[in-house]
Amino acid sequence: MLIEVLGSGGATGTPTPGCFCRVCTLARTRGVPYSRMGPSYFVHELGLLIDTPEESRLQVDRAGLTHIPACIYSHWHPDHTMGRRVFEMNVTLRSWPPVTHPTEVYLPQQVAADARAHLGLWEQLSYMQSRGMVRIHELRDGESFALNGWTVRPFPLRETYVYAFMLEGDGRRVLIAPDELVGWQPPAEVVGSQPLDLALLPMGLVEFDPFSGDRLIPAEHPILRSEATLEQTLDMVRQLHARRVVLGHIEEPSCLTHDDYLALAGRLQNDGLPVTFAYDGMRIEV
């Protein structure tokens, strides 16, 4: 199985407009892997796109993808959904009548409910369905579906409006959690008797500089009550016992460059954690 990181950034892309810090300056001058678009993954063997950030059309084009057979959404937040116009690629207007190749769009139970309440998500997806661009599938909690012989099982995290996905097939197990791990403890059915071959997780906020130890986020900042930190994420990694872990959803305010993440990964690996950090265009073989 090949998983491609279409976008490794988080709610704040890199570079951030108007910012000229070291991280953003390197991103502008060097591009990928220093620059980062919004969070999205493509599972090639399944033809499955996970989330559509604002830059989704650019990501799909950059990856050379000509069709998206299926897509699933982890939650309604704009950095995960606002690029859904990417599905307009499914209609060829040069012919008459237009040729359509719809994407099967899967909405877990709470995502479907939230789509009806936020950002006009349901209205736009319904319009696209009426034009043959997508076909909408609502999933009940506990319901899974099959793609190319693999089972995809969404399940809610502690923040129950957000879903992670367990992919199982050919004797392999892959966990993809695009965002919002705050307060989550990996349940027994995720850890399982067979180790995960890959866990793809959000890295969390960098509360302390991993090299100097300096505090980067004030202790009283309310974001520390609503978002997991890198240290908390690493505690989850220790519980998962996955063969390989890739951390994405990397925020520009973390103040670390691609080179810093390479150095930090080396340190974590020396400590026995099989962790690397995602970058745009990264291709992960499982």
N, C-alpha and C positions, 0 to 999 in steps of 0.2 A: 504494500500500500504506500502511495505517495501522498503526502499532505504538503501543500504549498501555503506559505504565509503570504497572503496578498497584502496585508497591512499589519504591522507590528505595533503601531501607536495606540494611544488610548483616547480619552475624551479630548485631549489637547494633542494635536499633531506636532510634528517636528520637521521644519521650523515653524514656530508660531509667528504669525504676522505681527510686525512691530517690535519683536524681541530680537536683541542683538547680543545675547549672552553667548558664551563659548559653545554651548550645545547647538544653538540655532545657527550661529555663524558657520560652524563646521558642516552642518546639514545643507546650508545654502551653497557652500563652495564645493563640497565633495559629493553631494547627493547620496544615493543608496550606497552603503548600508547606514549612513549617518542620518539620513532623512527617514521619516516614518509617516505613512498614511494610517488612516483609522483601522480599527480591529476587524479583520476578516480572514477566513481560512477556506481553502478549497481542497476537498478530498477527491483526488483524481479517480481512484478506482470506483468510487461511488457516484462520481459526477455531482457531488454535494457541495454547495456553497453555504458557508455559515456566516450569516449577518451581512448587511450591505451598508457600510458607512458612507458618508457623503462622497468619498472618492471612489466608490465601487466601480463606476464605469471606467475610470482611468486604471484601476487595479486589474480588472478583467482584461482590458486591452493590453496592458503591460505584460501580463502573463501569457498572452497569445491564445486565450480561450475564445472559441467561436460559438459555443453554446453552453448554457447552464441547465443541465437536466433537472436538478433539484436544488432547493434552498430551504434552510430552516433558520428560524429566528430564536435567539436566546432571550431577548426581552425588548421592550419598546423604546428604550432610550435612543435619542437622535444619533449618537455616534455609532449605533448598531443598525439603524433602519433608514436613515435619510437619503441613502443612495439607491433606493428601490427603482428609480427610473432606469437602472441598468437593464431591467427586463424589457425595455423597448427594443432591445437588440433582437428580440424574438419575432419581430414582424418585419418582413421584407416588403417595402413599399414600391420597389421598382417594377413589381409585377401586378397584374390585375386579374382576378382579385388578389389581395395581399396574401403572401405565404406566411403562415404562423407556425412556430415551434415552441409551444408554451413550456414554461418552467413549472414543475410541481412544487408549490410553496407550502411548507408544513408549519403550522402554528400550534405550539403546545397550548394547553387549556388556558392558562392565565395570560399568555401572550395574546391569544385570540381575544380575550376579554379586554385587555388593555388596548389592543389595536382599535377597538370600537370607541375608546375614550380619549385617546391621545394622538395628536399630530396628524389627524386625518388619515391614519394608516389604513383603516378598514375601507374607507371610501376610495382611496387611491388603488389599493389592491383589487377591490371589487370592480373598479373601472377597468383596470388592466385585464381582469378575468373576462369582462364583457368584450374586450378587444382581442382575445385569444393570446395574450401575452403570458398569462399565468393560469394555473388551476390551484385553487385554495383547498387545503386539507386541514381541518381542525382535529387536533388530537386530544383525547381525554387523558388526564393524568394516569400514568401506568401503562398507557398504550404505546407500542413500538411499531416500527414499520421496516420493511426490507428494501434494500437497494443492492443489486448485483450480488446477491448471496450473503450480504452483511445485514445484521440487525442494528438499527439505530433506536436507542431508547432514551428519550428525554426524561429528566427528573429535576424537580425543583430543588434549589439550594436553600440555605437558611433564610435568605431574602427570597421569599417564595414567589415573587414575580419574575425571578431569573431562573433559567434552566441551564443545566449542563447536559452533556450528551455522552452516553456510553456506546461505543461502536464495537461490535463483536463479529468475527468471522474468520474462517481459516485457522482457527485455534489461536487467534490474536485478540487482544483487548486494548482498546484505546479510549482514554477519557479526554474530552475536550470541554473545558469550562471557560467560556470567553470572558467572563467578568463577574464581579461582585461576590467574592468569597468570604466576606466579613462574617465571622462567627461560625463558619462551616466546620464541621468535623466529619472526615470521610467515613461513611457508614460501612458496615461489614460487607454488604453486597457490592460495594465499589472496590474495596480492598481485595476481597475475594480470596479463594484458595490458590488461584493462579495469578502471579504478579502481572500488573499492567505492563504492557509493552511500551506504552507512551502515555504520559500525562501532559497535556498542553493547558497551562493555567495562566491567569493574570498574575503579574509579579507582585502587585501591591505597591503601596506608597513607600518611598524611601524616607523613613522618619529620621534615621541617623546616617550620615555619610559612611559608607561601608569601609572606607580607607582611613579617614581621619577620626571617625567616631563623633564628629560634630553633629549637634542636633540641627536638622534642616526644617522640621515642622514644629512650631511651638506646641508644648505639651497641652495647652488649653485649646488648641484649634479643634473646632467641632468635627472636622473631616476625619479625625482619628477615631470618632465614635461610629462613623458610617462606612468607612473603608478599611479593608485589611491592609496591614503593612507588609513589607518584604519579610520581616522576621516572622510574622504570623504565617505568611505563605510558606516559608521554609519549614515551619513546624508541621504544616499539612503535608509537605513533601516527605518529611521523615515518617509520617504515619502511612503514606500511600505505598511505600516500598516499590515504586515503579522502576523499571529497568532504565528508563530515560525520561527526563523532565525538560520541557521547553517552556520558558516563561515569556509571555507576551503582554499586550496591553500596556506598553511602556510609555509613561507620561513624560512630556518635556520638562515639567517642573522638578523631576527627579534629579536634574542637573548632572547627568552622567552621559558620556558619549559612547559610541559603539566600542571604542578602544577600552573604555572603563569597564564595559560589560564583559568584554573578553577576559580582562584581568580578573574580574570578580568571579566569573565562571571557573577560571583556573583555580582560584582559591577554594571555591565550594567543592570542586571535584577532588582537590587534595584532602578535603575534610570528609570525603566519602559520599558526597551528594552528586548524583549524575545530572547536574543542571547545566543547561546552556540558555542563552537569551536569544529571543527571536529577532529577526530583522526582515525587512521587506524583501520578498523574493526567495527567502529561505525554503529549501526543499527537504522535507523530512521523510526518510524511508523507514517504514515500519515492517 
